[in-house]
Amino acid sequence: RRAHGERDSPETGPPHADYIYGNVPCCRDLTAEEVEEAYELNTGKVIASHFEQAGLNPKHVPCVLARHHGPFAWGKDAMEAVHNAVVLEEVAMMAWHTEALPQAQTRENLPEYVKEKHFMRKHGPNAYYGQKNT
């Protein structure tokens, strides 16, 4: 187990799965060369590379933790990006509280079929939860 700030933030249940499909990923540190060369640009490249290598869909995981830096969130517009940042803060707080429980070491992740149901009912092609039919 990696130290705090060096690992993905685990999914904690249906509220997390409603907005984020799986864990909130944590990217690697930038190298000294990447920081010196173009810190901001290379931060984005590390995030994009992490998503590509892990096979993550940025529409399904609209946020990331940058190791030794902090959180990033995005969306189709500024309002959605802010909303996703607030969601990230809440799911991080839920994960922190969950992992503080004595039984946290034996806690299992949400079953794949439950995660799929919660996420797709809000974001899938046939979304119905909280959606307005037009």
Beta strands, then each sheet from edge to edge (+ up, - down):
strand 1: 26-27
strand 2: 63-66
strand 3: 70-73
sheet 1: 1+ 2+ 3-
end
